[in-house]
């Protein structure tokens, strides 16, 4: 509509006639624009309606993602684990762990290969706090220059070059650690000992070394043993003997961490609290979703409140515009048949008997889930005590029931969302070109608006041409009148 007003931006009216035809034309065009305003209002209503559908559909879609997951056994299969002697071991269980009581008898823990200086070594610092070189720290080193060491761990070997005149005991430890054969070396100034240890446990770790240049740095200077070996964990699980290179392992769905030699029992059960919370959570979310649908279906419609035109907006404050628009947008989906059908199908899915479920638990009412009064439109109420008792008595039957209900729910929501998508468009924003019913209506409305704007522009120009012609005629008459008046003077 702003394009229509632009045509008279520089016009000055009534120079000859004294008539303010600019105002006359503006008033005429206001009347002419009434059908255009109506088209724009109808278009806005369609856009609002489409937005309401998409917003509600996104909430329903998010809920349906959770519904789909609740069809899976893994959504309920959390486990509790009890260890009789946590000094011996700790344990956790995956969803695949089998319920039962397991015995554990630990004979030995897995250990890394480990060697340490057998005697105190000289201090590694000078009196000024600087670090001594190897030759400065160990007076028994008389040679100069570099020596080469071969260090082995299992099947891995590395050659290390040590500069006796410049390397310190700390740089020596760093070179061994960074040799890439899975060992770590360190020096402790407080203990005055040098240490080498494999990075992993198990009998495959065997540390040894060789002074290639006939040096005795490792054995005579650092006082290290010539070799060290790791060991495997040895234990019995339910009477069966096992050997493992580490103290942490998985067996029968149990993740076990050995801590000490000794005996213990491990008890695995279904986590009834987890199942209880999962069931309550999805049913509460069902309540949230149907509440949103019911709100839209029952929202009050104010037919006298149409979208504001530009002229109307100029007459209202921002707050008044906001309040007006709130009422104008209200009730666009009131009693919508598509949403009503989806809501009915969802409620039927909740109430329907599950044929292949345990006869004791084949409806949600059997586990303490019921509906309220009729005016609550299907809201569910959960008897926590009854639900918890059902889970503790037969958790598998409760899980089978919930899977059946969620399967039906998933199907009806999928169908409902497909209908909404065809009518109102892609609520996830994936489709590049919207071919929905509402989108086609909005595009058609845009075409009609453009056509009407063109017609109004032509009409406005015609008005101006007519008034301009009148001004020209009046100007000529004024000129003739003035000439005649001069003739009689």
HELIX and SHEET records of a PDB file:
HELIX    1   1 UNK A    2  UNK A    6  1                                   5    
HELIX    2   2 UNK A   21  UNK A   32  1                                  12    
HELIX    3   3 UNK A   34  UNK A   69  1                                  36    
HELIX    4   4 UNK A   73  UNK A   75  5                                   3    
HELIX    5   5 UNK A  134  UNK A  137  1                                   4    
HELIX    6   6 UNK A  169  UNK A  177  1                                   9    
HELIX    7   7 UNK A  217  UNK A  221  3                                   5    
HELIX    8   8 UNK A  272  UNK A  298  1                                  27    
HELIX    9   9 UNK A  310  UNK A  314  1                                   5    
HELIX   10  10 UNK A  318  UNK A  329  1                                  12    
HELIX   11  11 UNK A  337  UNK A  351  1                                  15    
HELIX   12  12 UNK A  359  UNK A  361  5                                   3    
HELIX   13  13 UNK A  364  UNK A  367  5                                   4    
HELIX   14  14 UNK A  374  UNK A  376  5                                   3    
HELIX   15  15 UNK A  384  UNK A  393  1                                  10    
HELIX   16  16 UNK A  395  UNK A  424  1                                  30    
HELIX   17  17 UNK A  437  UNK A  487  1                                  51    
SHEET    1   A 5 UNK A  79  UNK A  83  0                                        
SHEET    2   A 5 UNK A 262  UNK A 270 -1                                        
SHEET    3   A 5 UNK A 100  UNK A 108 -1                                        
SHEET    4   A 5 UNK A 233  UNK A 237 -1                                        
SHEET    5   A 5 UNK A 240  UNK A 244 -1                                        
SHEET    1   B 3 UNK A  89  UNK A  93  0                                        
SHEET    2   B 3 UNK A 254  UNK A 258 -1                                        
SHEET    3   B 3 UNK A 248  UNK A 251 -1                                        
SHEET    1   C 3 UNK A 112  UNK A 116  0                                        
SHEET    2   C 3 UNK A 193  UNK A 201 -1                                        
SHEET    3   C 3 UNK A 183  UNK A 188 -1                                        
SHEET    1   D 4 UNK A 156  UNK A 163  0                                        
SHEET    2   D 4 UNK A 146  UNK A 153 -1                                        
SHEET    3   D 4 UNK A 206  UNK A 211 -1                                        
SHEET    4   D 4 UNK A 227  UNK A 229 -1                                        
SHEET    1   E 2 UNK A 369  UNK A 371  0                                        
SHEET    2   E 2 UNK A 380  UNK A 382 -1                                        
END                                                                             
